Amino acid sequence: MFQLLLVIIYLAFISLGLPDSLLGSAWPAMYQEFSVPVSYAGGISMIIAVGTIISSLQSDRLTKRFGTGMVTAVSVLMTAAALFGFSVSHSYAALCLWAIPYGLGAGSVDASLNNYVALHYASRHMSWLHCMWGVGASLGPYIMGYALTGGQGWNMGYRYIAILQIILTALLLFSLPLWNRQKADGQEMSDGEGSAQSLSLRQVVNIPGAKEVMVSFFCYCALEQTSGLWASSYLVLRQGLSAETAAGFASLFYVGITVGRALGGFLTVKLNDTQMIRLGQGIILAGVVFLLLPLGDGGALAGLILVGLGCAPIYPSIIHSTPAHFGADKSQAMIGVQMASAYVGTCVMPPIFGFIANHTGVFLFPVYLLAILVLMAAMHERMLTRTISPK
């Protein structure tokens, strides 16, 4: 039964990734229908991000009250409803309204599921689960593309994903008894495991090492999102590649993350979470060096692949190590604020680089990544000196 629940969690992580890349793939068709500027996609994205941050910060309270299984089921149902709402929307304002439950559903399920896996499963599963997120994020645009090329319109693309989310909600509801009955290492586990009372944001921030791990997570997601958003522009404006070639090269960054997480699951048999994080940071550094050196197209290609491979183990390893560093009773609260910090980094840092690039030049792209990497590594090492030593 323990393995059956793991299968359901793997499906849930695929489901988490499915909607994440839909807006980007559908927007070229959507904004023309709504007669709004192409830049208005940022407004919807920002509403979703704000909702995600809010629900991440509330995940500790919700999980301790209702349990991971119920929070996950309700959150996926909210996301399904929001996606269906997108599919029947006929105005930009309607999209903005449906973006609210979209974001609120995404944050809670992400934080709750990550904490549950960190408490109950080995590090390799955390790595492979985040690889499954990448599978979902890749399938989303494919499903949208199928709807668009088949003449069904972007509405049906959203509706297909909504149907898949509804099916998953039904599976999650049927699986609720499993969440309270599983055992790991001979100990009975509850899906709302932890202290009976949830922690306030101030209490969480005051935990030794909390500020450092929040900055580390902020930096990681800032680095990943900045790389994904600006890699193509850097290759075109700095390396002189065509837009088509640059897009193909930039996609290899995400291939690196997905492949890296698949391989990382096997490496965790020999390496602990801290070693995996340091390994990832070292590989990112090598990738940035390749981008900095005048090595031509091949160097840029190698640099992006290495940055992607380096990013692969960091996110799942930081999450998985949270109970070991901060204690199982505080892990849900810690993962909630880590997720919130991640989404802030995702929202804030790529636009800042856009401002810098606009006023100085896109050639600073690898320098910007290097600065974020140095801060992330420094904060992670400082966190290690201030928290519980992992067993």
N, C-alpha and C positions, 0 to 999 in steps of 0.2 A: 504493500500500500504506500510505503514511503516513496518508492520509485514511481508509482502512479501519480502522486502529487508532484513529483519533480517534472514529469512529462507535461502536466498542466501548467506548471510555472514556465517551462520552456515555451509553450504556446503563448503564454501571457507576454513573454518578452518579445516574441515575434509580433504580437499584436501591438505592443508599445511602439515598435518602429514603423508599423504600417502607415499611420497618419502623418508622421513627422516630416516627410518630404512631399506630401500631396500638394500643399499650397504652391510650392515653387514650381512643380511640374504642371499644375493646372492654371496658374495665374495668367500666362500669355493668352489663354482663351477667355478667362474670366473677366479681366479688366476691360476688355473691349465690349463685352456684353453689358457691363454695368456703366460704361462711359465714364470711367474714372482714370486718372493718371496711373501709369505703371508703378509709380513709387508708393501707391496706397496699400500695396501688399505689406509694407512695413507697419502700418497701423494695425492690421489684423494680427500680424506676428507679435507685435508688442502687447496687445491685449491677452493673447494666449500666454505669453511669457509672464506677465504680471499675475495672471490666475495661477500659473504653475508655481510661482514663488510663494504666493499666499497659501496654497494648499500644501506645499512642501513643509512650510513652517507649522502647519496644523496637523501634520501626519502623526506626530507623537501622541497628541491628545486623542485623535480619532482612532488610532490603532489600539491604544490601551483601553479604549472604551468599547470598541466593536470587534477588534481582532483583525488580523491581516486578511483573512479570507473574505470577510464581509466588506472591508474597505476596498479591496481589489475588485470584487464583483460590482459594487456600486460605482466605483470610479470608471471601470470599463463601460458600464451602462451609460454613465453621463457622457463619456466620449462618443459612444455609439449614437446617442440622441443628438449630440452636437453635429456629428458627421451627417446624420440624416437631415438635420436642420440646414446644413450647408447645401445639401442636394436639392432642397425645395426652396432655397432663397432666390429672390428676384431683385434684390437691391443690396448695395454695399452696406447699408445700415443694418440689414438683417444678418449679414455675415458677421458684423462686429458684435451683435447680440449673441449669436451662437458661439462666438469665440470665447465667451465667458465660461460656460460649462466645459468647453473644450479644454481650456487651460486648467480649470479647477480639477477636472477628472485626471488629467495627466500627472500632476504633481504628487497627489496622494498615492496613486498606485505605484509610481516610480520609487518613492521613498520607502513605502511599506514593503514592497516586494524585495528591494535590495537589502533591507534590514533582515527580513526573514531568511533570505539565502545566506547572508553573512553569519547569522546565528546557527543555522542548521545544516549547512552544506559545506563541502570542501572548497578550497580556493579555485580549483579547476572548473567547478561548475559556475562560479561567478564569471570567470573569463569566457566560458562557452556561452553562457546566457547572454552576455553583452555582444557576443558574436551573433547570436540569434536576433538581437535587436537590429544589427546591421543587415541581416537577411530581410527582416521586415521593412526596414527603410529602403532597401533595394526593390522589394516587391511592390511597394506603394506606387512609385512612378510607372512601373510596368503595367499595373492594373489600370491606372489613369490613362496611360498611352493606349491600352487596348480599347478603352471606352471612346477615346477621342478619334482614333483611326477607324473605329467601327461606325462612326457617325452617330454615336449615342450621346455625345456631349460630356462635358466635365461633370454635370450633375450625376450621371450614372456612375462615373468613377468614384465619387464620394459615396454613392448609395451602395456600391459593391463592398466598399470597406466597412460601411456601417453595418451591413448584413453580417460580415465576418465577425465584427465586434459583438453583435447581438448573440451569435452562436457561442462565442467565447464566454459571454456573460452567463448563458445558460449552463455551460460546463462548470464555470466557477461556482454557481449557486448549488449545483448538484454535488460539488466537491467540498462544500463547507464542513461536513463532519470530519474530513480527512485532516484539516488544518489543526485540530485539537488532539489528534490521536497519535501523531507521529513521534518516534523515538530516535534519538541520535546519541551515540556513545552510551547507550544504556540508560539515558535520563529521559523521563517523560517531559515533553515540551508542549507548551501552550502557544497558540499563534499570536497571542498578545503578550508574550513573555516580556518581562521587565518590571520596573517598579510600578506600584499601584497608582502613583500620582505622576501626572505628566509634568514636565519641566517647562518653565517659561523661557522665552528667548533670552532674557537677561541671565537667568541661571545657566543656560547652556553656554552662552558666550564666556561666562566667568569660569568654566571648567578649565583647568590647566591644559594647554595645548589646543583648545578649541579655536582660538583666533588664528593660530598658525595653520591648522588643517583647513579652515575656511578659506584662507588666502591661497593655500596650495590648490584647493579645488577650483577656486575662482581663476587662478592662473592656468590650470590645465585646460579648462573649458574655453578660456579666452584664446589660448594657443591653438586648440583644435579648430574652433570656429573661425578664427582669423585666417588660419591656413586654408581651410576649405573655401572661404569666401574670396580671398585675394590672390590665391595661387595663380589662377588663369591670367589675371591682370598683370601680375609680376612677370610671367613668362612672355606675355605679348609685349609689354612696354619696356622691359629690361633686357630680355633675351632675344626679342625680335621674332618670336614664333608667330605663326598664323593663329587666328582665334580658334580654328577647328583643332589644330594640333595641340594648342595650349589646353583646351577643354579635355582632350584625351589624356594629356599628361596629368592634369589636376585630378582627374577621376582616380588616378592610381594612388593618390593620398588615401582615399577611402578604401580602396582595395587593400592597401597596406594595413589599415586598422582592422578590417575584417579578417584578413589572413593572419595577422599578428595575434588576434584574440583566439583564433582557432588553435594556433600553435602554442600560444601562451598557456592554455589549459594543460598541455603536456609538461611544460617547463615547471609548473607549480609543484610537480612531484618532487623536484630537486631543490627548488628555490622558494623561500618564503615571500610574503607580501612585500616586505621592505626591500629585499633583493630584487624583486620584480620591478618595483618602482624605480630603483636606482638604475637598473638595466635599461628601462624605457627612457629615462632621462639621458643616459649616455648615448643611446641610439639617436634620440632627437638632436643632441649636440652634434653628432657626426653628420646628420642630415643638414643642419643649419650651416655647418662648415662647407659642405658641398655646394650649398646655395650661394655662399659668400665668395668662394673661389671662382676665378674665371675659367671654368672647365667646360663651357659650351652647353649644348643641349643635353648631352649625356650626363653631365654633372648635375644639371637642374633636375633631370628625371630621377637620378639616383637620390638626390637630396629630398625630393618630395616623397618617394617611396620610404626612405629611412625615417623621415618625420612621422609618416603614418604608422610604420612598424613600431616606432618608439612610443607613440601615443597609446598603442593597443593595450599594454598591461597596466597603465597607470590608473585609469578610472576604476576598473573592477578591483584592483589591488587595494586602493585607498578605501573603497567601500568595504571590502571583505575584512580589512584589518581594523575597522572601527571598533567592534566589540572587544578585541584584544587590547587596544590602546585605551579605551575609555570605559570599558565594562559593559556587560550585556544589558544592565539596567538603564544605561544612558544611551545605548547605541541608536535606538529609534529617533530620539531627539537630535542626536549628533548628525545622523544621516539626513534628517530633514533640513537642518541648517546648511549642511554641505551641499545638498541639492539646490537650495535657494541661492547659495553663493555661486554655484555653477551657472545657474540661469542668469544671474546678474552679470557674470563674466561674459557669457554668450551674447548678452544684449549690448553691453557697454564697450568692450574692447575692440571689436571689429570696426564700428563706426569711428572710434578714436583714430585707428590707423588710417581709415579713409580720409579723415581730416588732415592727418600728417602727410599722407601721400599727395593730397591735393595741393598742399602748401610747400612741400619740399620735393618729394619724388617717391615713386613706388620702389626705388632701389633700396629703401630702408626696410623693406619687408623682412629679410633675414635678421637684421639687427633688432627689429621689434620682437621677433620670435625669440631671439637670444636673451633679450632683457626679461621677457616673461618667464623663460625657462630658468634663468638664474634665480629670480625671485621665488619661483615654485620650489626649486631644489633647496634653497636656503630655508624657506619656511617649513618644508617637510623635515629637514634635519633638525631644526629647532623643536618641532613638534615631538620628535622621537625622544628628545632629552627631557621633555616635560610631562610625559604620559606613562601609563602602565606599560611595563615591558611585556611584549607578546610572549606567550608560552610556546 
